[in-house]
């Protein structure tokens, strides 16, 4: 495992853009692995603990993971404020993701209801999925993720009692028919709690189940508790489950052979055996294993670079970049 330490100054948020780390809450302060720094914006925002960035780097969204408000930026300047429902907002991660289609960038979030996903055109503020007849299922959307080539949206959220689950949506089909956002047509046929998931490519998803007791014993053959497997969205098939003999949390797929796990400390696990093949116990990466994070006292900021498969993890006044 390769590790590089980058010292910082007054770090508030981190997100990857190309091969650099940017803190948009601190006037777009940019840190590169070669030790160089730059400032991309003019204004600092005394707000937020997290940020995401659009594919072209033009737009950013600063938000509080356990808050109701966010700031939408263009080239580091404030475009407008964004809000989500108060309902249980202090319990689980704020749902937000950028996607670009036909040269237009959209912010995917839940501006009207905790259970309703919408696409907002960033330039105009128009909610293009605000159509009549919307009737969203009762699901707390969270940890939104876009597949590598932009075909699918995945929500790694939960429903009551609480129970972690995932829902996947075909982005272009949902824009054509927003009612498809109300109840996903794509989900793995399992009877266990899906605590974590990560896109491997545009049609394969790494799944990780919690140790909660199954709610459907007939589906245990597909995925038992505390196992990992690969779900093929197109075929709606799940690979042979692999038992995990360690506690694991948020997984980030490297490829169809390996994945990062950041429960406690960063480690690389084999998707074939479930074994840890590399680890760094000297770096704390938090104890998150759900979208529900209210009771986690210390939660370092973590950003995954989908292109390079590197992780950036805050460590006091430094950023640690780790890779294979």
C-alpha positions, -999 to +999 in steps of 0.1 A: +000+000+000+014+034-010+009+064+013+017+100+009+011+128+034+002+163+023+002+190+050-027+215+048-039+247+064-073+250+079-088+221+060-127+219+060-137+197+030-120+174+005-130+162-029-109+149-059-106+166-092-083+148-116-052+142-095-057+170-070-076+175-037-097+206-034-111+222-003-140+243-018-151+256+016-117+272+020-118+293-012-110+263-034-076+255-019-060+229-041-034+204-030-015+182-054+007+151-047+038+170-057+034+194-028+021+223-048-008+244-037-032+267-055-063+287-048-092+283-073-118+305-057-120+339-041-144+333-012-141+311+018-173+297+033-175+293+071-199+264+065-200+227+057-179+196+063-182+178+030-181+187-007-186+171-042-175+184-076-189+181-111-170+161-138-157+192-155-147+209-122-169+239-128-195+233-101-192+222-065-216+215-037-207+222-001-229+207+026-232+194+061-235+156+062-260+158+091-276+191+082-303+204+060-285+230+039-259+232+012-242+257-010-240+253-048-210+270-063-198+278-099-161+284-103-159+289-065-186+316-064-220+310-047-249+303-071-276+296-045-284+277-014-299+242-014-321+226+012-334+191+022-361+180+046-355+183+083-369+148+088-341+127+104-315+149+087-294+148+119-292+110+115-279+101+081-257+114+053-270+142+030-279+127-004-262+146-033-244+138-066-236+156-098-242+142-133-237+157-167-259+148-197-259+165-231-235+192-219-259+201-190-249+195-154-275+184-128-275+182-090-293+151-079-307+155-044-339+155-024-351+192-022-388+185-014-390+152+005-365+129+022-378+101+000-380+119-033-351+122-057-350+151-081-326+164-108-319+201-106-303+219-135-274+238-118-274+268-141-312+275-140-323+259-108-351+241-127-362+208-112-366+189-145-382+159-127-409+179-110-438+162-128-473+155-117-482+121-102-449+116-083-455+092-054-421+082-039-417+051-018-408+055+018-370+054+016-343+077+030-320+083+001-283+087+010-247+081-002-256+088-038-231+074-064-230+076-102-217+046-122-183+052-140-198+060-174-228+079-160-256+053-168-268+045-134-275+063-101-273+043-069-288+054-035-273+036-005-299+046+021-323+030+045-359+025+054-376+021+088-369+001+112-340+011+103-327-012+076-300-003+051-307-010+014-298+001-020-317+013-050-304+018-086-319+040-113-313+043-150-306+080-153-317+088-188-349+067-183-357+086-151-353+119-168-377+108-195-401+094-169-395+109-134-420+085-118-393+058-122-374+077-094-402+069-070-396+031-069-365+016-084-368-011-110-332-023-102-324-038-068-306-071-057-329-100-048-317-104-012-332-107+022-304-092+041-294-056+050-271-041+024-248-019+045-224-009+017-221-010-021-199+003-048-199+004-086-172-018-101-182-007-136-214+005-154-233-028-147-216-045-118-220-035-082-200-048-052-224-056-023-217-059+014-242-072+039-244-064+076-245-089+104-282-083+110-305-113+109-321-118+075-357-109+069-362-135+042-345-169+049-354-182+014-330-156-001-300-164+021-284-184-007-281-152-027-264-133+001-261-143+038-253-117+065-217-104+067-208-115+032-198-097+000-208-105-036-210-089-070-244-080-084-248-078-122-275-053-129-282-063-165-286-100-157-299-094-122-276-121-109-255-122-078-221-140-077-213-167-052-212-149-018-179-146+001-178-147+039-161-118+056-142-127+088-136-090+097-157-061+106-161-040+075-178-007+066-178+015+035-164-004+005-149+012-025-144-011-055-110-011-071-119-036-098-137-070-098-108-085-078-102-060-050-118-033-029-109-008-003-125-011+031-121+018+055-137+004+087-113+014+115-083+018+092-078+014+054-073-020+040-075-038+007-096-069+006-098-097-020-133-101-035-125-138-042-116-148-006-127-120+017-092-118+031-072-087+038-043-084+014-029-051+026-036-027+054-024+004+073-034+002+109-016+035+117-043+056+099-077+060+115-105+061+089-136+060+112-162+034+120-189+041+094-208+010+082-241+026+072-256+058+059-267+064+095-238+081+112-253+101+140-236+081+168-201+080+153-180+104+173-149+107+151-154+105+114-124+115+092-132+130+058-128+104+031-128+109-007-125+082-033-110+089-068-130+067-091-104+071-119-072+064-100-088+042-073-069+062-046-084+073-013-078+106+004-083+106+042-079+135+066-055+130+094-055+161+117-040+189+096-029+166+068-044+147+039-032+111+035-034+098-001-033+060-002-032+037-033-022+002-043 
